[in-house]
Amino acid sequence: MRSAACTLLVVLHFHCFASTCAAAADDFPTTFMQTWADAWESSDVDKMMTLYAPGKETIAIESMGHLRRGPAEIRKMYQGAFDELIFDRVTLTPIAQSQHDSIAWAAYRYKAEIRLKSDNAKYVIEVQGTFVLKKEDDSWKIAMEHFSTIPDIPRVRPAAN
């Protein structure tokens, strides 16, 4: 009985929180996703890192399962990508998003048209992503990002000519 009561409290709390979040969804910083996509296209690691929370608890999980913890590891991840690849076009298509006070999240589809710097070969990367954002001062910062593959869609494929 006690377990059922605890479960009911959790469900009620989540329902109330979700209702509040849905009401605040219009306030969500949708321009943040475009800013993040633009940072990819710029291949500027410093610009990219301005979008991440500064603490060691900030994490990025790549679609292949690699965990990057803290700004230094995340910076290395982007530097490696920008050293090898040119991001010609990056688009984020929102799937769902919500905000509650200074915390927000967004689920989206990430698609990047890229070229290898070594031989100019063109590829498309397509994954699903999730951000958890926190508002610091007057700007949104990524506290956690996660990419995962999309069923029946290759993570990386040659671009159509």
Stockholm file with secondary structure:
# STOCKHOLM 1.0

chainA/1-161         MRSAACTLLVVLHFHCFASTCAAAADDFPTTFMQTWADAWESSDVDKMMTLYAPGKETIAIESMGHLRRGPAEIRKMYQGAFDELIFDRVTLTPIAQSQHDSIAWAAYRYKAEIRLKSDNAKYVIEVQGTFVLKKEDDSWKIAMEHFSTIPDIPRVRPAAN
#=GR chainA/1-161 SS CHHHHHHHHHHHHHHHHHHHHHHHGGGSCHHHHHHHHHHHHHTCHHHHHTTBCSSTTCEEECTTCCEEEHHHHHHHHHHHHHHHEEEEEEEEEEEEEEEETTEEEEEEEEEEEEEETTTCCEEEEEEEEEEEEEEETTEEEEEEEEEECBTTBCSEEECCC
#=GC SS_cons         CHHHHHHHHHHHHHHHHHHHHHHHGGGSCHHHHHHHHHHHHHTCHHHHHTTBCSSTTCEEECTTCCEEEHHHHHHHHHHHHHHHEEEEEEEEEEEEEEEETTEEEEEEEEEEEEEETTTCCEEEEEEEEEEEEEEETTEEEEEEEEEECBTTBCSEEECCC
//
